[in-house]
Every structure is written in C-alpha cells, then in structure tokens.
Amino acid sequence: MSPAGRLLAVAGERAILTLFDAQTGELLRCLEGHDLSTGKVGGVTAVTFSPDDDVLYSGGEDRRIIRWSGRRVTSSVNGRRRT
C-alpha cells in the first residue's frame, strides 16, 4: 500500500507487478520489467513506495531492483489508464 493510501502494488507470478486503486480495487496497470530467464515463477519478490507515492521500487528473483518513475505509477491513478 502506498503511503497516501491511493495505490496497492501486488507482486505476482511471471515477473509482473500489478497496481490497483486502493479505494475501488480497480486494476490500474501491469508493470513488466523483471527477467524471467531465471526460470522461476513469481519473479517479483518485494515492492515499496517512496514516501511521496511518486516512485515504486520492485525487487525480483533476477537480482534487480527496478525504479518505476512517477509518470508510470501515479498517472495510472489520475488518468485511469491501463497498460
């Protein structure tokens, strides 16, 4: 859950990070970026938001930490865009 309570990030199978509107439960965005070549299911193992809700970080079994910038994270709440 983001600090402001607007977003819920779920680390899922197949290296996909899913964002939901925390108030409505609406699916907002699926973020893909972790590498599945490790051959393991559930590639995203950790998520955290910056204190201002503008940045999301995810860690995975591919041993990478990805910084998801504000536009890809917060615009999905404001504009209700799904990708």
C-alpha positions as CSV (number, residue, x, y, z in Angstrom):
1,M,0.0,0.0,0.0
2,S,1.3,3.4,-0.9
3,P,1.9,5.9,2.0
4,A,-1.0,8.1,0.9
5,G,-3.3,5.0,0.6
6,R,-4.1,5.5,-3.1
7,L,-2.3,2.6,-4.6
8,L,-1.9,-1.1,-3.9
9,A,1.1,-2.9,-5.5
10,V,0.9,-6.6,-5.8
11,A,4.0,-8.7,-6.7
12,G,2.8,-11.5,-8.8
13,E,3.8,-14.5,-10.8
14,R,5.6,-14.3,-14.1
15,A,7.6,-11.2,-13.0
16,I,4.5,-8.9,-13.3
17,L,3.8,-6.1,-10.8
18,T,0.1,-5.1,-10.7
19,L,-1.2,-1.8,-9.4
20,F,-4.7,-1.3,-8.1
21,D,-6.7,1.7,-6.9
22,A,-6.7,1.0,-3.1
23,Q,-10.1,2.7,-2.7
24,T,-12.0,1.0,-5.5
25,G,-10.0,-2.2,-6.2
26,E,-9.8,-1.2,-9.9
27,L,-6.9,-2.7,-11.8
28,L,-4.9,0.3,-13.0
29,R,-1.7,-1.1,-14.6
30,C,0.5,-4.1,-15.0
31,L,4.2,-3.4,-14.9
32,E,6.7,-5.8,-16.6
33,G,10.4,-5.4,-16.4
34,H,11.9,-8.2,-14.3
35,D,13.7,-11.0,-16.2
36,L,12.1,-14.5,-16.3
37,S,15.2,-16.1,-17.7
38,T,16.0,-17.3,-14.1
39,G,13.3,-19.9,-14.8
40,K,11.5,-19.2,-11.6
41,V,7.8,-18.4,-11.3
42,G,7.0,-15.4,-9.1
43,G,9.8,-13.3,-10.3
44,V,8.8,-10.2,-8.2
45,T,9.6,-10.7,-4.6
46,A,9.4,-7.2,-3.0
47,V,7.7,-3.8,-3.6
48,T,7.9,-0.5,-1.8
49,F,6.8,3.1,-2.5
50,S,8.7,6.3,-1.9
51,P,7.2,8.5,0.9
52,D,5.5,10.8,-1.7
53,D,3.8,8.0,-3.7
54,D,5.7,9.1,-6.8
55,V,8.2,6.2,-7.1
56,L,7.7,2.5,-6.8
57,Y,10.6,0.1,-6.4
58,S,10.4,-3.6,-7.0
59,G,12.9,-6.4,-6.4
60,G,12.9,-9.7,-8.1
61,E,14.5,-13.1,-8.4
62,D,16.5,-11.7,-11.3
63,R,18.5,-9.9,-8.6
64,R,17.5,-6.5,-9.9
65,I,15.8,-3.5,-8.3
66,I,13.6,-1.5,-10.7
67,R,12.7,2.1,-10.0
68,W,9.3,2.8,-11.6
69,S,9.1,6.5,-12.1
70,G,6.2,8.7,-11.1
71,R,4.6,9.0,-14.5
72,R,4.3,5.3,-14.9
73,V,3.0,4.9,-11.4
74,T,0.8,8.0,-10.4
75,S,-0.6,8.8,-13.8
76,S,-2.4,5.5,-13.7
77,V,-4.4,6.7,-10.7
78,N,-5.2,10.1,-12.0
79,G,-5.9,9.1,-15.6
80,R,-7.3,5.6,-15.0
81,R,-5.1,4.3,-17.8
82,R,-4.4,0.6,-18.2
83,T,-1.5,-0.8,-20.0
